Amino acid sequence: MAKRSCIVPECKAALNAMKYEIAAELGIVGTAHGDFNSEFADELGSGSQSAGAIDWSSMSTRNVGYIGGSITKRLIQQAEQVLGSR
């Protein structure tokens, strides 16, 4: 599968953080040491993989779909708030 690129490269880190946040909210991924922020900080920061990194390729299609759908829903809600305030 081809790797997708963001239309706005500056938003990649925010979308990646949202992915982990929603996965944790849905209970799909747990935190190894109870510290969610450090779990995704390594993936967003340096290129090294930490022991607590999530292997997204082994996650079920259903769970990945839940996460992606929730991201889409949240982005639409944010856009509606911004556009509604004009």
Buried (B, 14 or more C-beta within 10 A) or exposed (E): EEEEEEEEEEEEBEEBBBBBBBBBEEEBBEBBEEEBEEBBBBBEEEEEEBEBEBEEEEBEEEBBEBBEEBBEEEEEEEEEEEEEEE
